[in-house]
Amino acid sequence: MSVLLFCGINLTFNATGFIGRIEVGISEFMLQHFTVMYFYELFRSLRFLKIIIAHISRSFSP
């Protein structure tokens, strides 16, 4: 959702020349930030899945 909004803002700023160049720098930074956050969320959800799987396998074992 926020990525779509960001793309919209990016296009709006690129319509004006000088601000567009500044916006490129900001979007590079935001892209790196989003990538880090994405991998962090992925890591967290994988860890969460591991806990759930361990819990399920424990409840099935006699």
N, CA, C and O atoms as a printed pandas DataFrame, in Angstrom:
     atom_number atom_name residue_name chain_id  residue_number  x_coord  y_coord  z_coord
0              1         N          MET        A               1    0.838   -1.201    0.000
1              2        CA          MET        A               1    0.000    0.000    0.000
2              3         C          MET        A               1    0.872    1.251    0.000
3              4         O          MET        A               1    0.702    2.139   -0.836
4              5         N          SER        A               2    1.809    1.312    0.947
5              6        CA          SER        A               2    2.673    2.491    1.039
6              7         C          SER        A               2    3.598    2.586   -0.174
7              8         O          SER        A               2    3.994    3.681   -0.576
8              9         N          VAL        A               3    3.943    1.424   -0.760
9             10        CA          VAL        A               3    4.802    1.433   -1.953
10            11         C          VAL        A               3    4.059    2.074   -3.119
11            12         O          VAL        A               3    4.635    2.865   -3.866
12            13         N          LEU        A               4    2.770    1.732   -3.279
13            14        CA          LEU        A               4    1.959    2.322   -4.344
14            15         C          LEU        A               4    1.849    3.830   -4.163
15            16         O          LEU        A               4    1.997    4.594   -5.117
16            17         N          LEU        A               5    1.589    4.246   -2.937
17            18        CA          LEU        A               5    1.480    5.667   -2.620
18            19         C          LEU        A               5    2.793    6.373   -2.947
19            20         O          LEU        A               5    2.801    7.476   -3.493
20            21         N          PHE        A               6    3.894    5.722   -2.605
21            22        CA          PHE        A               6    5.206    6.300   -2.843
22            23         C          PHE        A               6    5.477    6.472   -4.330
23            24         O          PHE        A               6    6.045    7.481   -4.749
24            25         N          CYS        A               7    5.066    5.471   -5.141
25            26        CA          CYS        A               7    5.234    5.570   -6.596
26            27         C          CYS        A               7    4.443    6.759   -7.136
27            28         O          CYS        A               7    4.918    7.474   -8.018
28            29         N          GLY        A               8    3.250    6.967   -6.613
29            30        CA          GLY        A               8    2.439    8.106   -7.031
30            31         C          GLY        A               8    3.124    9.423   -6.713
31            32         O          GLY        A               8    3.147   10.327   -7.548
32            33         N          ILE        A               9    3.676    9.539   -5.525
33            34        CA          ILE        A               9    4.390   10.751   -5.108
34            35         C          ILE        A               9    5.611   10.958   -6.013
35            36         O          ILE        A               9    5.907   12.077   -6.432
36            37         N          ASN        A              10    6.311    9.858   -6.304
37            38        CA          ASN        A              10    7.501    9.911   -7.126
38            39         C          ASN        A              10    7.182   10.461   -8.513
39            40         O          ASN        A              10    7.909   11.312   -9.026
40            41         N          LEU        A              11    6.099    9.979   -9.122
41            42        CA          LEU        A              11    5.698   10.449  -10.451
42            43         C          LEU        A              11    5.329   11.928  -10.407
43            44         O          LEU        A              11    5.671   12.683  -11.317
44            45         N          THR        A              12    4.644   12.335   -9.366
45            46        CA          THR        A              12    4.237   13.733   -9.229
46            47         C          THR        A              12    5.460   14.641   -9.158
47            48         O          THR        A              12    5.501   15.690   -9.800
48            49         N          PHE        A              13    6.447   14.234   -8.378
49            50        CA          PHE        A              13    7.643   15.056   -8.226
50            51         C          PHE        A              13    8.483   15.067   -9.502
51            52         O          PHE        A              13    9.135   16.065   -9.810
52            53         N          ASN        A              14    8.467   13.966  -10.238
53            54        CA          ASN        A              14    9.275   13.895  -11.448
54            55         C          ASN        A              14    8.739   14.813  -12.544
55            56         O          ASN        A              14    9.463   15.133  -13.487
56            57         N          ALA        A              15    7.482   15.241  -12.432
57            58        CA          ALA        A              15    6.917   16.179  -13.397
58            59         C          ALA        A              15    7.658   17.517  -13.335
59            60         O          ALA        A              15    7.794   18.202  -14.349
60            61         N          THR        A              16    8.132   17.880  -12.150
61            62        CA          THR        A              16    8.939   19.089  -12.023
62            63         C          THR        A              16   10.409   18.682  -12.019
63            64         O          THR        A              16   10.784   17.721  -11.347
64            65         N          GLY        A              17   11.237   19.401  -12.760
65            66        CA          GLY        A              17   12.604   18.959  -13.029
66            67         C          GLY        A              17   13.513   18.863  -11.821
67            68         O          GLY        A              17   14.016   17.783  -11.508
68            69         N          PHE        A              18   13.732   19.983  -11.135
69            70        CA          PHE        A              18   14.733   20.039  -10.076
70            71         C          PHE        A              18   14.336   19.158   -8.896
71            72         O          PHE        A              18   15.157   18.408   -8.369
72            73         N          ILE        A              19   13.074   19.251   -8.486
73            74        CA          ILE        A              19   12.599   18.453   -7.355
74            75         C          ILE        A              19   12.686   16.972   -7.714
75            76         O          ILE        A              19   12.920   16.127   -6.849
76            77         N          GLY        A              20   12.495   16.666   -9.003
77            78        CA          GLY        A              20   12.590   15.286   -9.472
78            79         C          GLY        A              20   13.953   14.691   -9.177
79            80         O          GLY        A              20   14.060   13.532   -8.779
80            81         N          ARG        A              21   15.015   15.500   -9.376
81            82        CA          ARG        A              21   16.372   14.995   -9.119
82            83         C          ARG        A              21   16.580   14.720   -7.632
83            84         O          ARG        A              21   17.213   13.729   -7.269
84            85         N          ILE        A              22   16.055   15.583   -6.775
85            86        CA          ILE        A              22   16.134   15.354   -5.328
86            87         C          ILE        A              22   15.368   14.082   -4.982
87            88         O          ILE        A              22   15.816   13.268   -4.175
88            89         N          GLU        A              23   14.192   13.926   -5.616
89            90        CA          GLU        A              23   13.312   12.801   -5.337
90            91         C          GLU        A              23   13.980   11.474   -5.693
91            92         O          GLU        A              23   13.731   10.464   -5.034
92            93         N          VAL        A              24   14.818   11.463   -6.717
93            94        CA          VAL        A              24   15.532   10.245   -7.085
94            95         C          VAL        A              24   16.393    9.775   -5.916
95            96         O          VAL        A              24   16.415    8.587   -5.593
96            97         N          GLY        A              25   17.102   10.710   -5.284
97            98        CA          GLY        A              25   17.917   10.368   -4.125
98            99         C          GLY        A              25   17.073    9.814   -2.986
99           100         O          GLY        A              25   17.446    8.836   -2.338
100          101         N          ILE        A              26   15.921   10.458   -2.749
101          102        CA          ILE        A              26   15.037   10.011   -1.679
102          103         C          ILE        A              26   14.502    8.617   -1.990
103          104         O          ILE        A              26   14.433    7.762   -1.108
104          105         N          SER        A              27   14.118    8.388   -3.267
105          106        CA          SER        A              27   13.539    7.095   -3.625
106          107         C          SER        A              27   14.575    5.980   -3.516
107          108         O          SER        A              27   14.238    4.850   -3.159
108          109         N          GLU        A              28   15.844    6.296   -3.825
109          110        CA          GLU        A              28   16.913    5.303   -3.646
110          111         C          GLU        A              28   16.995    4.898   -2.170
111          112         O          GLU        A              28   17.073    3.715   -1.840
112          113         N          PHE        A              29   16.976    5.897   -1.302
113          114        CA          PHE        A              29   17.045    5.647    0.139
114          115         C          PHE        A              29   15.832    4.848    0.601
115          116         O          PHE        A              29   15.960    3.886    1.359
116          117         N          MET        A              30   14.637    5.262    0.130
117          118        CA          MET        A              30   13.404    4.588    0.526
118          119         C          MET        A              30   13.412    3.148    0.039
119          120         O          MET        A              30   12.958    2.249    0.747
120          121         N          LEU        A              31   13.926    2.923   -1.163
121          122        CA          LEU        A              31   13.976    1.575   -1.723
122          123         C          LEU        A              31   14.839    0.676   -0.848
123          124         O          LEU        A              31   14.455   -0.453   -0.544
124          125         N          GLN        A              32   16.006    1.177   -0.441
125          126        CA          GLN        A              32   16.874    0.408    0.446
126          127         C          GLN        A              32   16.174    0.137    1.776
127          128         O          GLN        A              32   16.244   -0.969    2.312
128          129         N          HIS        A              33   15.500    1.158    2.298
129          130        CA          HIS        A              33   14.798    1.023    3.571
130          131         C          HIS        A              33   13.693   -0.018    3.461
131          132         O          HIS        A              33   13.544   -0.867    4.340
132          133         N          PHE        A              34   12.909    0.046    2.369
133          134        CA          PHE        A              34   11.831   -0.910    2.169
134          135         C          PHE        A              34   12.374   -2.324    2.036
135          136         O          PHE        A              34   11.772   -3.270    2.544
136          137         N          THR        A              35   13.517   -2.478    1.352
137          138        CA          THR        A              35   14.110   -3.800    1.177
138          139         C          THR        A              35   14.517   -4.380    2.520
139          140         O          THR        A              35   14.254   -5.547    2.807
140          141         N          VAL        A              36   15.166   -3.551    3.348
141          142        CA          VAL        A              36   15.575   -4.004    4.677
142          143         C          VAL        A              36   14.359   -4.401    5.504
143          144         O          VAL        A              36   14.351   -5.450    6.150
144          145         N          MET        A              37   13.327   -3.551    5.479
145          146        CA          MET        A              37   12.115   -3.833    6.248
146          147         C          MET        A              37   11.442   -5.107    5.747
147          148         O          MET        A              37   10.934   -5.905    6.534
148          149         N          TYR        A              38   11.446   -5.287    4.402
149          150        CA          TYR        A              38   10.812   -6.473    3.818
150          151         C          TYR        A              38   11.508   -7.739    4.293
151          152         O          TYR        A              38   10.854   -8.701    4.697
152          153         N          PHE        A              39   12.841   -7.737    4.243
153          154        CA          PHE        A              39   13.589   -8.919    4.665
154          155         C          PHE        A              39   13.445   -9.154    6.171
155          156         O          PHE        A              39   13.416  -10.294    6.636
156          157         N          TYR        A              40   13.357   -8.052    6.921
157          158        CA          TYR        A              40   13.161   -8.165    8.365
158          159         C          TYR        A              40   11.811   -8.806    8.672
159          160         O          TYR        A              40   11.713   -9.697    9.516
160          161         N          GLU        A              41   10.760   -8.338    7.969
161          162        CA          GLU        A              41    9.418   -8.901    8.163
162          163         C          GLU        A              41    9.391  -10.362    7.733
163          164         O          GLU        A              41    8.766  -11.198    8.386
164          165         N          LEU        A              42   10.072  -10.667    6.629
165          166        CA          LEU        A              42   10.137  -12.043    6.133
166          167         C          LEU        A              42   10.808  -12.934    7.180
167          168         O          LEU        A              42   10.336  -14.032    7.474
168          169         N          PHE        A              43   11.910  -12.442    7.732
169          170        CA          PHE        A              43   12.644  -13.194    8.754
170          171         C          PHE        A              43   11.766  -13.432    9.975
171          172         O          PHE        A              43   11.738  -14.530   10.531
172          173         N          ARG        A              44   11.035  -12.367   10.390
173          174        CA          ARG        A              44   10.161  -12.496   11.550
174          175         C          ARG        A              44    9.054  -13.508   11.309
175          176         O          ARG        A              44    8.754  -14.324   12.180
176          177         N          SER        A              45    8.438  -13.458   10.115
177          178        CA          SER        A              45    7.338  -14.374    9.825
178          179         C          SER        A              45    7.845  -15.812    9.711
179          180         O          SER        A              45    7.143  -16.750   10.089
180          181         N          LEU        A              46    9.068  -15.987    9.188
181          182        CA          LEU        A              46    9.641  -17.333    9.106
182          183         C          LEU        A              46    9.897  -17.884   10.495
183          184         O          LEU        A              46    9.640  -19.058   10.761
184          185         N          ARG        A              47   10.405  -17.037   11.383
185          186        CA          ARG        A              47   10.653  -17.455   12.761
186          187         C          ARG        A              47    9.333  -17.814   13.439
187          188         O          ARG        A              47    9.253  -18.782   14.196
188          189         N          PHE        A              48    8.299  -17.019   13.156
189          190        CA          PHE        A              48    6.972  -17.258   13.703
190          191         C          PHE        A              48    6.433  -18.597   13.200
191          192         O          PHE        A              48    5.853  -19.368   13.965
192          193         N          LEU        A              49    6.632  -18.869   11.896
193          194        CA          LEU        A              49    6.198  -20.144   11.311
194          195         C          LEU        A              49    6.910  -21.314   11.973
195          196         O          LEU        A              49    6.298  -22.342   12.261
196          197         N          LYS        A              50    8.215  -21.150   12.214
197          198        CA          LYS        A              50    8.976  -22.229   12.860
198          199         C          LYS        A              50    8.409  -22.555   14.242
199          200         O          LYS        A              50    8.304  -23.721   14.622
200          201         N          ILE        A              51    8.045  -21.504   14.990
201          202        CA          ILE        A              51    7.469  -21.704   16.323
202          203         C          ILE        A              51    6.141  -22.448   16.220
203          204         O          ILE        A              51    5.869  -23.364   16.997
204          205         N          ILE        A              52    5.313  -22.042   15.245
205          206        CA          ILE        A              52    4.009  -22.692   15.061
206          207         C          ILE        A              52    4.192  -24.159   14.680
207          208         O          ILE        A              52    3.517  -25.033   15.224
208          209         N          ILE        A              53    5.107  -24.429   13.744
209          210        CA          ILE        A              53    5.346  -25.813   13.298
210          211         C          ILE        A              53    5.848  -26.666   14.463
211          212         O          ILE        A              53    5.416  -27.806   14.637
212          213         N          ALA        A              54    6.764  -26.108   15.258
213          214        CA          ALA        A              54    7.273  -26.836   16.423
214          215         C          ALA        A              54    6.139  -27.129   17.402
215          216         O          ALA        A              54    6.066  -28.218   17.971
216          217         N          HIS        A              55    5.258  -26.154   17.592
217          218        CA          HIS        A              55    4.130  -26.331   18.512
218          219         C          HIS        A              55    3.173  -27.411   18.010
219          220         O          HIS        A              55    2.703  -28.245   18.784
220          221         N          ILE        A              56    2.888  -27.386   16.700
221          222        CA          ILE        A              56    1.978  -28.379   16.112
222          223         C          ILE        A              56    2.574  -29.781   16.209
223          224         O          ILE        A              56    1.883  -30.731   16.579
224          225         N          SER        A              57    3.860  -29.907   15.876
225          226        CA          SER        A              57    4.490  -31.226   15.915
226          227         C          SER        A              57    4.568  -31.751   17.353
227          228         O          SER        A              57    4.492  -32.957   17.587
228          229         N          ARG        A              58    4.722  -30.825   18.318
229          230        CA          ARG        A              58    4.755  -31.229   19.716
230          231         C          ARG        A              58    3.375  -31.739   20.154
231          232         O          ARG        A              58    3.280  -32.705   20.910
232          233         N          SER        A              59    2.323  -31.094   19.682
233          234        CA          SER        A              59    0.978  -31.496   20.090
234          235         C          SER        A              59    0.560  -32.812   19.433
235          236         O          SER        A              59   -0.280  -33.535   19.968
236          237         N          PHE        A              60    1.154  -33.127   18.260
237          238        CA          PHE        A              60    0.818  -34.397   17.603
238          239         C          PHE        A              60    1.606  -35.571   18.173
239          240         O          PHE        A              60    1.132  -36.707   18.154
240          241         N          SER        A              61    2.795  -35.305   18.675
241          242        CA          SER        A              61    3.598  -36.403   19.213
242          243         C          SER        A              61    3.013  -36.891   20.533
243          244         O          SER        A              61    2.574  -36.077   21.345
244          245         N          PRO        A              62    2.999  -38.202   20.762
245          246        CA          PRO        A              62    2.398  -38.759   21.981
246          247         C          PRO        A              62    3.183  -38.420   23.251
247          248         O          PRO        A              62    2.791  -38.823   24.346
